[in-house]
Protein backbone atom coordinates (compact mmCIF):
# COMPACT_ATOMS: atom_id res chain seq x y z
CA UNK A 1 0.00 0.00 0.00
CA UNK A 2 2.75 2.44 0.97
CA UNK A 3 4.68 1.52 -2.16
CA UNK A 4 1.60 2.09 -4.31
CA UNK A 5 1.12 5.54 -2.72
CA UNK A 6 4.78 6.39 -3.40
CA UNK A 7 4.28 5.18 -6.95
CA UNK A 8 1.25 7.41 -7.40
CA UNK A 9 3.22 10.35 -6.03
CA UNK A 10 6.05 9.68 -8.48
CA UNK A 11 3.63 9.46 -11.38
CA UNK A 12 1.95 12.72 -10.37
CA UNK A 13 5.34 14.45 -10.13
CA UNK A 14 6.26 12.98 -13.50
CA UNK A 15 3.04 14.27 -15.03
CA UNK A 16 3.52 17.71 -13.50
CA UNK A 17 7.09 17.98 -14.77
CA UNK A 18 6.47 16.58 -18.24
CA UNK A 19 3.26 18.53 -18.74
CA UNK A 20 4.96 21.72 -17.60
CA UNK A 21 7.62 21.23 -20.27
CA UNK A 22 4.99 20.36 -22.85
CA UNK A 23 2.88 23.32 -21.81
CA UNK A 24 5.72 25.81 -22.32
CA UNK A 25 6.64 24.26 -25.67
CA UNK A 26 3.03 24.36 -26.84
CA UNK A 27 2.69 28.05 -25.99
CA UNK A 28 5.64 28.76 -28.24
CA UNK A 29 4.33 26.45 -30.96
CA UNK A 30 0.97 28.25 -31.07
CA UNK A 31 2.76 31.27 -32.51
CA UNK A 32 3.71 29.17 -35.56
CA UNK A 33 0.41 27.29 -36.02
CA UNK A 34 -2.95 27.92 -37.60
CA UNK A 35 -6.09 26.29 -36.23
CA UNK A 36 -6.25 24.10 -39.35
CA UNK A 37 -2.76 22.66 -38.84
CA UNK A 38 -3.50 22.05 -35.17
CA UNK A 39 -6.61 20.12 -36.19
CA UNK A 40 -4.62 17.88 -38.58
CA UNK A 41 -1.93 17.33 -35.93
CA UNK A 42 -4.67 16.21 -33.54
CA UNK A 43 -5.88 13.65 -36.09
CA UNK A 44 -2.36 12.22 -36.38
CA UNK A 45 -2.09 12.00 -32.62
CA UNK A 46 -5.38 10.08 -32.48
CA UNK A 47 -4.03 7.67 -35.11
CA UNK A 48 -0.92 7.13 -32.98
CA UNK A 49 -2.87 6.67 -29.75
CA UNK A 50 -5.28 4.26 -31.45
CA UNK A 51 -2.45 1.98 -32.57
CA UNK A 52 -0.82 2.07 -29.12
CA UNK A 53 -4.08 1.57 -27.24
CA UNK A 54 -5.35 -1.41 -29.21
CA UNK A 55 -1.96 -3.09 -29.17
CA UNK A 56 -1.28 -2.94 -25.44
CA UNK A 57 -4.12 -1.69 -23.23
CA UNK A 58 -5.96 -4.96 -22.61
CA UNK A 59 -2.66 -6.80 -22.09
CA UNK A 60 -1.50 -4.23 -19.53
CA UNK A 61 -4.69 -4.63 -17.49
CA UNK A 62 -4.51 -8.43 -17.70
CA UNK A 63 -0.86 -8.50 -16.62
CA UNK A 64 -1.60 -6.26 -13.64
CA UNK A 65 -4.21 -8.82 -12.57
CA UNK A 66 -1.87 -11.78 -13.02
CA UNK A 67 -1.85 -12.35 -9.25
CA UNK A 68 -5.49 -13.34 -9.58
CA UNK A 69 -4.69 -15.68 -12.45
CA UNK A 70 -2.14 -17.96 -10.86
CA UNK A 71 1.11 -16.02 -10.79
CA UNK A 72 2.19 -17.83 -7.61
CA UNK A 73 1.52 -21.21 -9.25
CA UNK A 74 3.47 -20.07 -12.29
CA UNK A 75 6.48 -19.29 -10.09
CA UNK A 76 6.36 -22.70 -8.40
CA UNK A 77 5.99 -24.65 -11.62
CA UNK A 78 8.87 -22.93 -13.35
CA UNK A 79 11.39 -22.62 -10.59
CA UNK A 80 11.12 -19.16 -9.14
CA UNK A 81 10.38 -15.48 -9.59
CA UNK A 82 12.63 -15.17 -12.65
CA UNK A 83 10.23 -17.35 -14.67
CA UNK A 84 7.30 -15.20 -13.62
CA UNK A 85 9.18 -12.14 -14.86
CA UNK A 86 9.99 -13.96 -18.10
CA UNK A 87 6.31 -14.77 -18.61
CA UNK A 88 5.51 -11.06 -18.25
CA UNK A 89 8.26 -10.11 -20.72
CA UNK A 90 7.00 -12.64 -23.25
CA UNK A 91 3.49 -11.21 -22.99
CA UNK A 92 4.89 -7.77 -23.74
CA UNK A 93 5.93 -8.99 -27.19
CA UNK A 94 2.29 -9.71 -28.03
CA UNK A 95 1.84 -5.92 -28.12
CA UNK A 96 4.69 -5.62 -30.62
CA UNK A 97 3.17 -8.33 -32.84
CA UNK A 98 -0.23 -6.59 -32.75
CA UNK A 99 1.11 -3.07 -33.22
CA UNK A 100 2.74 -3.43 -36.64
CA UNK A 101 -0.35 -4.67 -38.56
CA UNK A 102 -2.53 -2.21 -36.63
CA UNK A 103 -0.27 0.68 -37.68
CA UNK A 104 -0.59 -0.37 -41.34
CA UNK A 105 -4.35 -0.91 -41.14
CA UNK A 106 -5.24 2.34 -39.36
CA UNK A 107 -2.77 4.27 -41.51
CA UNK A 108 -4.46 3.06 -44.67
CA UNK A 109 -7.90 3.89 -43.26
CA UNK A 110 -6.78 7.38 -42.27
CA UNK A 111 -5.27 8.12 -45.69
CA UNK A 112 -8.46 7.00 -47.42
CA UNK A 113 -10.49 9.41 -45.27
CA UNK A 114 -8.48 12.53 -46.21
CA UNK A 115 -9.84 15.04 -48.70
CA UNK A 116 -7.72 16.69 -51.38
CA UNK A 117 -8.18 20.01 -49.59
CA UNK A 118 -6.72 18.64 -46.35
CA UNK A 119 -3.75 17.10 -48.18
CA UNK A 120 -3.07 20.37 -49.97
CA UNK A 121 -3.31 22.51 -46.82
CA UNK A 122 -1.03 20.33 -44.68
CA UNK A 123 2.43 19.87 -46.25
CA UNK A 124 4.22 16.53 -45.67
CA UNK A 125 1.08 14.98 -44.18
CA UNK A 126 1.57 11.52 -45.72
CA UNK A 127 5.28 11.45 -44.84
CA UNK A 128 4.40 12.54 -41.28
CA UNK A 129 1.92 9.66 -41.02
CA UNK A 130 4.70 7.18 -41.86
CA UNK A 131 6.87 8.72 -39.14
CA UNK A 132 4.04 8.41 -36.62
CA UNK A 133 3.70 4.71 -37.53
CA UNK A 134 7.42 4.17 -36.95
CA UNK A 135 7.21 6.04 -33.63
CA UNK A 136 4.34 3.79 -32.50
CA UNK A 137 6.34 0.68 -33.38
CA UNK A 138 9.37 1.92 -31.42
CA UNK A 139 7.26 2.68 -28.35
CA UNK A 140 5.72 -0.80 -28.47
CA UNK A 141 9.17 -2.41 -28.66
CA UNK A 142 9.80 -0.95 -25.18
CA UNK A 143 6.62 -2.61 -23.83
CA UNK A 144 8.27 -5.88 -22.60
CA UNK A 145 10.62 -3.90 -20.35
CA UNK A 146 7.80 -1.60 -19.24
CA UNK A 147 5.41 -4.35 -18.11
CA UNK A 148 8.05 -6.19 -16.09
CA UNK A 149 9.05 -2.90 -14.42
CA UNK A 150 5.40 -2.20 -13.67
CA UNK A 151 4.85 -5.57 -11.99
CA UNK A 152 7.94 -4.87 -9.86
CA UNK A 153 6.52 -1.40 -8.98
CA UNK A 154 9.59 0.26 -10.51
CA UNK A 155 7.88 3.62 -10.87
CA UNK A 156 11.17 5.49 -10.82
CA UNK A 157 12.16 3.92 -14.14
CA UNK A 158 8.92 5.03 -15.68
CA UNK A 159 9.43 8.55 -14.38
CA UNK A 160 12.91 8.71 -15.92
CA UNK A 161 11.83 7.19 -19.23
CA UNK A 162 8.79 9.40 -19.76
CA UNK A 163 10.64 12.47 -18.53
CA UNK A 164 13.50 11.97 -21.00
CA UNK A 165 11.10 11.12 -23.83
CA UNK A 166 8.87 14.13 -23.17
CA UNK A 167 11.81 16.52 -23.08
CA UNK A 168 13.12 15.08 -26.36
CA UNK A 169 9.71 15.40 -28.02
CA UNK A 170 9.27 19.02 -26.95
CA UNK A 171 12.81 20.00 -27.96
CA UNK A 172 12.61 18.36 -31.40
CA UNK A 173 9.08 19.60 -32.17
CA UNK A 174 9.81 23.17 -31.16
CA UNK A 175 13.25 23.17 -32.77
CA UNK A 176 11.89 21.90 -36.09
CA UNK A 177 9.06 24.46 -36.09
CA UNK A 178 11.38 27.37 -35.32
CA UNK A 179 13.93 26.22 -37.91
CA UNK A 180 11.22 25.95 -40.57
CA UNK A 181 9.83 29.39 -39.74
CA UNK A 182 13.25 31.06 -39.91
CA UNK A 183 14.14 29.33 -43.21
CA UNK A 184 10.75 30.03 -44.76
CA UNK A 185 10.14 26.29 -45.00
CA UNK A 186 6.50 25.16 -44.92
CA UNK A 187 6.91 22.18 -42.60
CA UNK A 188 3.22 21.60 -41.96
CA UNK A 189 2.75 18.86 -39.34
CA UNK A 190 6.25 17.43 -39.87
CA UNK A 191 7.62 18.93 -36.59
CA UNK A 192 4.96 17.03 -34.63
CA UNK A 193 5.91 13.78 -36.36
CA UNK A 194 9.62 14.24 -35.69
CA UNK A 195 8.86 15.06 -32.06
CA UNK A 196 6.79 11.90 -31.64
CA UNK A 197 9.57 9.82 -33.19
CA UNK A 198 12.06 11.23 -30.68
CA UNK A 199 9.60 10.35 -27.89
CA UNK A 200 9.53 6.71 -28.97
CA UNK A 201 13.32 6.58 -29.22
CA UNK A 202 13.70 8.10 -25.75
CA UNK A 203 11.35 5.57 -24.17
CA UNK A 204 13.05 2.64 -25.87
CA UNK A 205 16.57 3.68 -24.84
CA UNK A 206 15.74 4.21 -21.16
CA UNK A 207 13.63 1.06 -20.78
CA UNK A 208 16.23 -1.06 -22.59
CA UNK A 209 18.96 0.28 -20.30
CA UNK A 210 17.09 -0.11 -17.01
CA UNK A 211 15.41 -3.34 -18.08
CA UNK A 212 18.72 -4.96 -18.93
CA UNK A 213 20.00 -4.21 -15.43
CA UNK A 214 16.90 -5.73 -13.81
CA UNK A 215 17.14 -8.78 -16.08
CA UNK A 216 20.74 -9.44 -15.00
CA UNK A 217 19.80 -9.07 -11.33
CA UNK A 218 16.74 -11.34 -11.39
CA UNK A 219 17.88 -13.82 -13.99
CA UNK A 220 15.51 -13.38 -16.94
CA UNK A 221 15.85 -12.16 -20.51
CA UNK A 222 14.34 -9.13 -22.22
CA UNK A 223 13.94 -11.26 -25.34
CA UNK A 224 11.20 -13.87 -25.85
CA UNK A 225 12.18 -17.10 -24.11
CA UNK A 226 10.50 -20.51 -24.18
CA UNK A 227 8.87 -21.30 -20.83
CA UNK A 228 7.85 -24.90 -21.40
CA UNK A 229 9.47 -27.73 -23.28
CA UNK A 230 7.82 -30.44 -25.31
CA UNK A 231 7.09 -33.19 -22.75
CA UNK A 232 6.96 -36.93 -23.42
CA UNK A 233 3.64 -38.04 -24.88
CA UNK A 234 1.45 -41.07 -24.18
CA UNK A 235 0.45 -43.53 -26.85
CA UNK A 236 -2.64 -41.44 -27.51
CA UNK A 237 -0.44 -38.43 -28.15
CA UNK A 238 -1.41 -36.61 -24.94
CA UNK A 239 1.16 -34.65 -22.95
CA UNK A 240 2.32 -36.12 -19.65
CA UNK A 241 2.80 -32.59 -18.24
CA UNK A 242 -0.60 -30.86 -18.03
CA UNK A 243 0.91 -27.63 -16.82
CA UNK A 244 2.44 -27.06 -20.26
CA UNK A 245 -1.05 -26.44 -21.58
CA UNK A 246 -0.93 -23.17 -19.62
CA UNK A 247 1.49 -21.72 -22.20
CA UNK A 248 0.39 -20.79 -25.71
CA UNK A 249 3.17 -21.68 -28.21
CA UNK A 250 5.32 -22.48 -25.15
CA UNK A 251 5.89 -18.72 -24.60
CA UNK A 252 2.72 -16.96 -23.47
CA UNK A 253 0.85 -17.61 -20.22
CA UNK A 254 -2.55 -18.72 -21.46
CA UNK A 255 -4.82 -17.46 -18.60
CA UNK A 256 -3.46 -13.93 -19.01
CA UNK A 257 -3.90 -14.09 -22.78
CA UNK A 258 -7.49 -15.24 -22.34
CA UNK A 259 -8.30 -12.41 -19.96
CA UNK A 260 -6.64 -9.90 -22.30
CA UNK A 261 -8.65 -11.17 -25.26
CA UNK A 262 -11.87 -10.92 -23.24
CA UNK A 263 -10.99 -7.33 -22.39
CA UNK A 264 -10.18 -6.43 -26.00
CA UNK A 265 -13.80 -5.68 -26.90
CA UNK A 266 -14.07 -3.42 -23.86
CA UNK A 267 -10.81 -1.71 -24.84
CA UNK A 268 -12.15 -1.01 -28.33
CA UNK A 269 -15.34 0.54 -26.96
CA UNK A 270 -13.43 2.45 -24.29
CA UNK A 271 -11.06 3.94 -26.86
CA UNK A 272 -13.95 4.94 -29.11
CA UNK A 273 -15.54 6.67 -26.12
CA UNK A 274 -12.24 8.27 -25.08
CA UNK A 275 -11.35 9.54 -28.55
CA UNK A 276 -14.92 9.69 -29.84
CA UNK A 277 -15.01 13.47 -29.50
CA UNK A 278 -12.12 13.77 -31.93
CA UNK A 279 -13.74 11.27 -34.33
CA UNK A 280 -17.03 13.16 -34.21
CA UNK A 281 -15.53 16.62 -34.62
CA UNK A 282 -13.46 15.41 -37.57
CA UNK A 283 -16.59 14.03 -39.29
CA UNK A 284 -19.02 16.83 -38.46
CA UNK A 285 -16.81 19.93 -38.64
CA UNK A 286 -13.98 21.61 -40.53
CA UNK A 287 -10.26 21.26 -39.69
CA UNK A 288 -10.32 24.83 -38.36
CA UNK A 289 -13.10 23.96 -35.90
CA UNK A 290 -11.16 20.82 -35.01
CA UNK A 291 -8.17 22.98 -34.12
CA UNK A 292 -10.30 25.20 -31.86
CA UNK A 293 -11.73 22.18 -30.08
CA UNK A 294 -8.28 20.57 -29.83
CA UNK A 295 -6.89 23.66 -28.11
CA UNK A 296 -9.75 23.81 -25.61
CA UNK A 297 -9.58 20.06 -25.05
CA UNK A 298 -5.82 20.12 -24.45
CA UNK A 299 -6.05 22.88 -21.87
CA UNK A 300 -9.19 21.45 -20.28
CA UNK A 301 -7.65 17.99 -20.01
CA UNK A 302 -4.47 19.31 -18.41
CA UNK A 303 -5.76 18.73 -14.88
CA UNK A 304 -6.97 15.27 -15.84
CA UNK A 305 -3.57 14.30 -17.21
CA UNK A 306 -1.62 15.91 -14.37
CA UNK A 307 -3.61 14.59 -11.42
CA UNK A 308 -6.47 12.25 -12.27
CA UNK A 309 -4.73 9.94 -14.74
CA UNK A 310 -1.83 8.96 -12.41
CA UNK A 311 -4.30 8.35 -9.58
CA UNK A 312 -6.45 6.21 -11.87
CA UNK A 313 -3.50 4.08 -12.98
CA UNK A 314 -2.16 3.63 -9.45
CA UNK A 315 -5.66 2.87 -8.10
CA UNK A 316 -6.08 0.07 -10.60
CA UNK A 317 -2.79 -1.50 -9.49
CA UNK A 318 -3.49 -0.83 -5.79
CA UNK A 319 -6.98 -2.37 -5.73
CA UNK A 320 -5.88 -5.38 -7.79
CA UNK A 321 -3.09 -6.22 -5.35
CA UNK A 322 -5.09 -5.31 -2.23
CA UNK A 323 -7.99 -7.57 -3.12
CA UNK A 324 -5.63 -10.40 -4.06
CA UNK A 325 -3.35 -10.35 -1.00
CA UNK A 326 -4.89 -8.61 2.03
CA UNK A 327 -6.52 -10.83 4.72
CA UNK A 328 -9.68 -8.66 4.99
CA UNK A 329 -9.47 -6.56 1.86
CA UNK A 330 -13.06 -5.57 1.09
CA UNK A 331 -13.68 -3.20 4.01
CA UNK A 332 -10.33 -1.51 3.39
CA UNK A 333 -11.03 -1.28 -0.34
CA UNK A 334 -14.44 0.34 0.29
CA UNK A 335 -12.94 2.84 2.74
CA UNK A 336 -10.12 3.73 0.34
CA UNK A 337 -12.45 4.17 -2.62
CA UNK A 338 -14.93 6.31 -0.66
CA UNK A 339 -12.13 8.52 0.66
CA UNK A 340 -10.81 9.06 -2.86
CA UNK A 341 -14.28 9.86 -4.19
CA UNK A 342 -14.93 12.33 -1.35
CA UNK A 343 -11.68 14.10 -2.19
CA UNK A 344 -12.81 14.30 -5.82
CA UNK A 345 -16.13 15.79 -4.66
CA UNK A 346 -14.36 18.62 -2.84
CA UNK A 347 -12.11 19.27 -5.84
CA UNK A 348 -15.20 19.32 -8.05
CA UNK A 349 -16.75 22.12 -6.00
CA UNK A 350 -13.66 24.26 -6.59
CA UNK A 351 -13.44 23.43 -10.30
CA UNK A 352 -17.10 24.12 -11.11
CA UNK A 353 -17.32 27.27 -8.98
CA UNK A 354 -14.16 28.99 -10.24
CA UNK A 355 -13.29 27.20 -13.49
CA UNK A 356 -15.93 28.51 -15.94
CA UNK A 357 -15.19 32.23 -15.39
CA UNK A 358 -11.44 31.72 -15.02
CA UNK A 359 -10.93 29.47 -18.06
CA UNK A 360 -11.41 32.08 -20.84
CA UNK A 361 -9.21 34.52 -18.92
CA UNK A 362 -6.41 31.98 -18.53
CA UNK A 363 -6.67 31.08 -22.21
CA UNK A 364 -6.35 34.73 -23.21
CA UNK A 365 -3.30 35.01 -20.94
CA UNK A 366 -1.37 31.96 -22.19
CA UNK A 367 -2.52 31.56 -25.81
CA UNK A 368 -3.19 35.17 -26.75
CA UNK A 369 -6.33 37.13 -27.65
CA UNK A 370 -6.54 35.59 -31.15
CA UNK A 371 -7.22 32.12 -29.77
CA UNK A 372 -9.41 33.42 -26.94
CA UNK A 373 -11.72 35.13 -29.44
CA UNK A 374 -11.92 32.03 -31.66
CA UNK A 375 -14.52 30.29 -29.49
CA UNK A 376 -11.99 28.21 -27.59
CA UNK A 377 -12.63 30.25 -24.41
CA UNK A 378 -16.32 29.35 -24.25
CA UNK A 379 -15.52 25.70 -24.99
CA UNK A 380 -12.91 25.65 -22.24
CA UNK A 381 -15.43 27.13 -19.78
CA UNK A 382 -17.89 24.34 -20.63
CA UNK A 383 -15.09 21.80 -20.15
CA UNK A 384 -14.80 22.78 -16.50
CA UNK A 385 -18.19 21.12 -15.86
CA UNK A 386 -17.00 18.00 -17.66
CA UNK A 387 -13.76 17.58 -15.67
CA UNK A 388 -15.36 16.25 -12.44
CA UNK A 389 -17.24 13.62 -14.43
CA UNK A 390 -13.96 12.59 -16.07
CA UNK A 391 -12.29 12.25 -12.67
CA UNK A 392 -15.05 10.17 -11.04
CA UNK A 393 -15.38 7.87 -14.01
CA UNK A 394 -11.65 7.21 -14.13
CA UNK A 395 -11.31 5.94 -10.58
CA UNK A 396 -14.61 4.02 -10.65
CA UNK A 397 -13.65 2.20 -13.86
CA UNK A 398 -10.21 1.50 -12.37
CA UNK A 399 -11.89 -0.32 -9.48
CA UNK A 400 -14.23 -2.23 -11.80
CA UNK A 401 -11.24 -3.35 -13.90
CA UNK A 402 -9.61 -4.65 -10.71
CA UNK A 403 -12.47 -6.90 -9.61
CA UNK A 404 -14.69 -7.72 -12.60
CA UNK A 405 -14.90 -11.31 -13.79
CA UNK A 406 -14.68 -12.20 -17.47
CA UNK A 407 -18.48 -12.35 -17.79
CA UNK A 408 -18.84 -8.99 -16.04
CA UNK A 409 -16.25 -7.45 -18.37
CA UNK A 410 -18.32 -8.62 -21.36
CA UNK A 411 -21.47 -7.15 -19.80
CA UNK A 412 -19.71 -3.84 -19.19
CA UNK A 413 -18.49 -3.82 -22.80
CA UNK A 414 -22.06 -4.24 -24.03
CA UNK A 415 -23.27 -1.33 -21.92
CA UNK A 416 -20.35 0.85 -23.02
CA UNK A 417 -21.27 0.05 -26.61
CA UNK A 418 -24.80 1.28 -25.94
CA UNK A 419 -23.41 4.43 -24.32
CA UNK A 420 -21.19 5.02 -27.37
CA UNK A 421 -24.22 4.97 -29.63
CA UNK A 422 -25.95 7.44 -27.32
CA UNK A 423 -22.86 9.64 -27.40
CA UNK A 424 -22.80 9.61 -31.21
CA UNK A 425 -26.49 10.50 -31.34
CA UNK A 426 -26.08 13.32 -28.81
CA UNK A 427 -23.06 14.62 -30.71
CA UNK A 428 -25.01 14.71 -33.96
CA UNK A 429 -27.88 16.59 -32.31
CA UNK A 430 -25.66 19.16 -30.60
CA UNK A 431 -23.27 19.65 -33.54
CA UNK A 432 -25.50 19.40 -36.61
CA UNK A 433 -29.07 20.04 -35.45
CA UNK A 434 -28.54 22.66 -32.72
CA UNK A 435 -25.25 24.02 -34.08
CA UNK A 436 -23.57 24.29 -30.70
CA UNK A 437 -20.16 23.51 -32.15
CA UNK A 438 -17.40 22.40 -29.81
CA UNK A 439 -19.45 23.32 -26.74
CA UNK A 440 -22.12 20.85 -27.83
CA UNK A 441 -19.45 18.17 -28.09
CA UNK A 442 -18.47 18.81 -24.48
CA UNK A 443 -22.12 18.41 -23.44
CA UNK A 444 -22.37 15.13 -25.37
CA UNK A 445 -19.22 13.90 -23.64
CA UNK A 446 -20.72 14.81 -20.28
CA UNK A 447 -23.89 12.82 -20.96
CA UNK A 448 -21.86 9.79 -21.98
CA UNK A 449 -19.58 10.05 -18.95
CA UNK A 450 -22.55 10.36 -16.57
CA UNK A 451 -24.00 7.12 -17.99
CA UNK A 452 -20.71 5.30 -17.43
CA UNK A 453 -20.49 6.60 -13.85
CA UNK A 454 -24.01 5.36 -13.06
CA UNK A 455 -23.18 1.90 -14.44
CA UNK A 456 -19.96 1.67 -12.42
CA UNK A 457 -21.67 2.87 -9.24
CA UNK A 458 -24.42 0.25 -9.54
CA UNK A 459 -21.83 -2.46 -10.17
CA UNK A 460 -19.57 -1.44 -7.25
CA UNK A 461 -22.49 -1.09 -4.84
CA UNK A 462 -23.65 -4.59 -5.72
CA UNK A 463 -20.09 -5.93 -5.40
CA UNK A 464 -19.64 -4.62 -1.85
CA UNK A 465 -23.17 -5.65 -0.88
CA UNK A 466 -22.27 -9.19 -1.86
CA UNK A 467 -19.22 -9.00 0.41
CA UNK A 468 -21.25 -7.66 3.34
CA UNK A 469 -19.59 -4.22 3.21
CA UNK A 470 -21.46 -0.92 3.21
CA UNK A 471 -20.96 1.50 0.31
CA UNK A 472 -23.23 4.54 0.30
CA UNK A 473 -23.41 7.60 -1.91
CA UNK A 474 -24.03 9.65 1.23
CA UNK A 475 -20.36 9.19 2.16
CA UNK A 476 -19.34 10.93 -1.07
CA UNK A 477 -21.74 13.88 -1.27
CA UNK A 478 -20.54 17.27 0.05
CA UNK A 479 -21.91 18.80 3.22
CA UNK A 480 -24.55 21.54 2.80
CA UNK A 481 -22.14 24.23 4.06
CA UNK A 482 -19.51 23.32 1.46
CA UNK A 483 -22.04 23.18 -1.34
CA UNK A 484 -23.53 26.52 -0.30
CA UNK A 485 -20.12 28.17 -0.17
CA UNK A 486 -19.36 26.97 -3.71
CA UNK A 487 -22.68 28.31 -5.04
CA UNK A 488 -22.11 31.72 -3.42
CA UNK A 489 -18.52 31.90 -4.70
CA UNK A 490 -19.63 31.07 -8.24
CA UNK A 491 -22.31 33.79 -8.16
CA UNK A 492 -19.87 36.39 -6.81
CA UNK A 493 -17.21 35.59 -9.41
CA UNK A 494 -19.74 35.73 -12.24
CA UNK A 495 -20.95 39.13 -11.06
CA UNK A 496 -17.51 40.66 -10.55
CA UNK A 497 -15.52 39.46 -13.58
CA UNK A 498 -15.49 40.27 -17.28
CA UNK A 499 -15.06 37.48 -19.83
CA UNK A 500 -13.13 37.92 -23.11
CA UNK A 501 -15.62 38.02 -25.98
CA UNK A 502 -15.62 39.41 -29.47
CA UNK A 503 -13.68 42.41 -28.14
CA UNK A 504 -10.54 40.98 -26.51
CA UNK A 505 -9.38 42.37 -23.19
CA UNK A 506 -5.98 43.99 -22.79
CA UNK A 507 -3.41 41.90 -20.97
CA UNK A 508 -3.59 44.15 -17.91
CA UNK A 509 -7.36 43.73 -17.80
CA UNK A 510 -7.04 39.94 -18.04
CA UNK A 511 -4.64 39.84 -15.09
CA UNK A 512 -6.95 42.12 -13.08
CA UNK A 513 -9.92 39.82 -13.69
CA UNK A 514 -7.90 36.77 -12.66
CA UNK A 515 -6.96 38.54 -9.42
CA UNK A 516 -10.68 38.94 -8.69
CA UNK A 517 -11.24 35.22 -9.24
CA UNK A 518 -8.36 34.38 -6.93
CA UNK A 519 -9.66 36.77 -4.26
CA UNK A 520 -12.96 34.88 -4.17
CA UNK A 521 -11.39 31.46 -4.62
CA UNK A 522 -8.93 31.54 -1.73
CA UNK A 523 -11.59 31.75 1.03
CA UNK A 524 -13.54 28.96 -0.71
CA UNK A 525 -10.42 26.80 -0.82
Phi, psi and omega in degrees: 000312180297322180293323177295321178295317177298322178297317178298320179297318178297317180295321178295316178298320177300313181297318180298312181295311183292321179290329177296317177296314180297321181298313180297316180297320181294324178297323177288322180296326182301334179289341182253002188245149166260165179298327181294315179295322178297323177295318179293320178298325177295321177298318178296322178295321177295321175302313181297313181294327179295315178299311182297315185296310182294330183283331190228343191297309183295326177293320179299314180295317181295320180293322178297333180264016186295336175302323181285346188249020172100027181298322179296317178298320179300319180296316183294319184290334187245012168093016174136180185296329182300326179288327175297316177298321180295323177298321179293317179300313180302319179296329178299330180286344173298322178298320179297314181297325179283325189294321185294309177294328177295320179298319179292316182296307183292329176296318179294318179296320181294316180298322181291341182272350186280140175272163178296326179296319178295317179298322181287328185273349182236092181302146176060029182294313182295315178299321178296324178297319177298321179293320177298321178297317177297319179297320178296319179297318180296319179295322179290332177296334178278355185297319179303318178291323181298311187294325179288326175295321182294319179292337176268006181056039178273068184291334179298320178298318179297319179300316180295313184298311183288330176295313178297315182295319180294318178298317180297318180297315181296315182297315182290316181299311181293318180298317180294321180294317180293318179300316180296321180294319181289328180271357184070027183262122180280091186278342182061232180264008181301320177302323178295320180294315179296322177296319179293325176296318178294329176297313179298320178296317179299315178301313184298317182296314183291315181294323178295319180293308182288325179294323178297321178296316178294323180296319178295321183291318187260356173078044173226176183244147175278358177257157179301132183227136180295133182254348176220147179257165178286113184279165174300149181246153176283178179297331180278000179086011182271146180290142176272001179236090185300333184293340180292340177291350179280357180241123175280129181057021180069009183240322195248128182294114191297316180301322178291321177298320181294318178295319180298318180294325178291333179273351184298317180299319178295321180297320179298312180296319181297320180292321178298320178290322181292315182259007183298330179297319179292320177300313183295315184292331178287331181277320190258003182215175181275162176303328179295315177295325176298320179296319178298314179294321180300318180296312179297320181293321179295316179290319181294324180277002182299315179295322179297318181286326182287317190246307189289320182297313177299322179294320178299313181295317180290326178296319179299316178291319182296311182292324178300313182286321180300312184287345179266338189237331186289146181293320177231074193280335193289320177295318179293321179296317179297316180297317181296316181294318179295321178297318180293319179292324178294321175299318178297326178297315180295319177297324181295323177299318179293316185295314184284335179281319187253337186295310184303315178285332183279332187301310179297327179293316179295322179296318177298327182288316188266330184254348178098159184295333181297316179285325181295327181275358184276356184105350180292330180296315179294323178294319179294323177297318178295328181296333180297331176282337181277332184303313179301322178297320178298319181293311181298316181297322182299312183285327178293317178291331176296320178292317180300318179296336182280336189237344187292140174281173181299318180295321179292325176298318178296320180294319177298320179299319179297316179295319179296327175297319177296320179295325180294322176295319176297321178297316180297318179296316179296320179298319179297317181297312185287328183274312187267314185282307183272341177068035181281349179067216183297328178297322177296327178293324176296318179297317178298319176300318180296320178297315179298316181294322178298320178297318180294323179296316180299316180299313180298319181296317178297318180296313184292320177300315177295324179297311182289328176297321178293337178265002180075026183243135179285143179208101189241143178293338178297335178283351183254329184295149179286158175287155182304323181296317179294318179295318179296320179298320180294319180296316179296316180298319180296318180294319180294315180297317180298324182284327188272333191257154172260148181245134177302129180235222179297326176261106184293148178278150173292158184301322179295322177294319179300313180297320178297321179292322178294327176296323178296317179299316180295323180296325177279326185287326183297313175299323178297317179298000000 
